Amino acid sequence: REYLAKHNTQIMSWGPFAEGRNDYFNTPALKEIGEKYGKTPAQVILRWHIQEGFSVIPGASNPDYIKENIRIFDFTLSDEEMAQMRSLNKEKRFFNATYEQVEEMGKMPMRN
């Protein structure tokens, strides 16, 4: 982050929901924080990214999800919740694809 900041480069979080892998939305911490604010785990994830200063691209095509994803600016995660969210990092990538696979995905219609 320090290096990127020196070069005015923004971190982009593409696919912040881990492509729905590993039952991510049922993570107890995400559900607990979401319940506190009346938000979904997806909204908590997006809010965390925004508060971290990341540019976040959830990639939804379903109109209901798009509306849900934008409704993240009426609450703020506490320092403790931000730390709790950071502790969920397992240093594991959920989306691993070759350049060719990503190129092929770009040719497919988006899922709802």
C-alpha positions in Angstrom: 0.0 0.0 0.0 2.8 2.4 0.8 4.5 1.8 -2.5 1.3 2.2 -4.4 0.4 5.4 -2.5 3.8 6.9 -3.5 2.9 6.3 -7.1 -0.8 7.5 -6.9 -2.0 4.0 -7.7 -5.3 2.8 -6.5 -5.9 -0.8 -5.3 -8.7 -2.4 -7.1 -10.7 -5.3 -5.6 -12.1 -7.3 -8.4 -14.5 -10.1 -7.4 -14.7 -9.1 -3.7 -17.2 -11.9 -3.0 -14.7 -14.6 -3.8 -17.0 -15.7 -6.6 -19.3 -17.2 -4.0 -16.8 -19.9 -3.1 -16.4 -21.5 0.3 -19.8 -20.4 1.6 -18.3 -16.9 2.2 -21.6 -15.2 2.8 -22.3 -17.5 5.8 -19.1 -16.5 7.6 -20.3 -15.8 11.2 -18.4 -12.6 11.6 -19.9 -11.1 8.4 -23.4 -12.2 9.4 -23.0 -10.7 12.9 -21.7 -7.4 11.7 -24.5 -7.3 9.0 -27.2 -8.0 11.6 -25.9 -5.1 13.7 -26.4 -2.6 10.8 -29.3 -4.3 9.1 -27.1 -5.2 6.1 -26.2 -8.3 4.2 -22.8 -9.9 4.4 -22.2 -8.7 0.8 -22.8 -5.1 1.9 -20.4 -5.5 4.9 -17.7 -6.8 2.5 -18.2 -3.9 0.1 -18.2 -1.4 3.0 -15.0 -2.8 4.3 -13.3 -2.4 0.9 -14.5 1.2 0.6 -13.3 2.0 4.2 -9.9 0.4 3.4 -9.7 2.9 0.5 -10.0 0.3 -2.3 -11.8 0.7 -5.5 -14.2 -2.3 -5.5 -15.9 -4.0 -8.5 -18.6 -6.5 -7.4 -19.6 -7.3 -11.0 -23.3 -7.9 -10.4 -25.7 -8.0 -13.3 -28.9 -8.8 -11.3 -30.7 -5.4 -10.7 -31.6 -6.4 -7.1 -28.0 -7.1 -6.3 -26.9 -3.9 -8.0 -29.3 -1.9 -5.8 -28.1 -3.8 -2.7 -24.5 -3.2 -3.5 -24.9 0.6 -3.7 -26.6 0.8 -0.3 -23.4 0.8 1.7 -23.0 4.5 2.4 -25.4 4.8 5.3 -23.2 3.0 7.8 -19.6 2.9 8.9 -17.7 -0.1 10.3 -16.0 0.6 13.7 -12.2 0.2 14.0 -12.9 -3.1 15.9 -15.1 -4.4 13.0 -12.5 -3.3 10.5 -9.9 -5.3 12.4 -12.2 -8.3 12.7 -12.7 -8.2 8.9 -9.0 -8.0 8.3 -8.5 -11.1 10.5 -10.6 -13.1 8.0 -7.8 -12.9 5.5 -6.4 -16.4 5.0 -3.8 -15.3 2.4 -5.7 -17.5 -0.1 -6.9 -16.6 -3.5 -10.4 -17.8 -4.3 -10.1 -16.9 -8.0 -7.2 -18.3 -9.9 -7.4 -18.2 -13.7 -5.0 -18.1 -16.5 -5.0 -15.1 -18.9 -6.7 -17.4 -21.5 -9.5 -18.4 -19.1 -10.2 -14.7 -18.2 -10.2 -13.9 -21.9 -12.8 -16.6 -22.5 -14.9 -15.4 -19.6 -15.0 -12.0 -21.3 -16.8 -13.6 -24.2 -19.5 -15.1 -22.1 -22.7 -13.3 -21.2 -22.8 -12.1 -17.6 -24.7 -14.3 -15.1 -27.7 -12.9 -13.1 
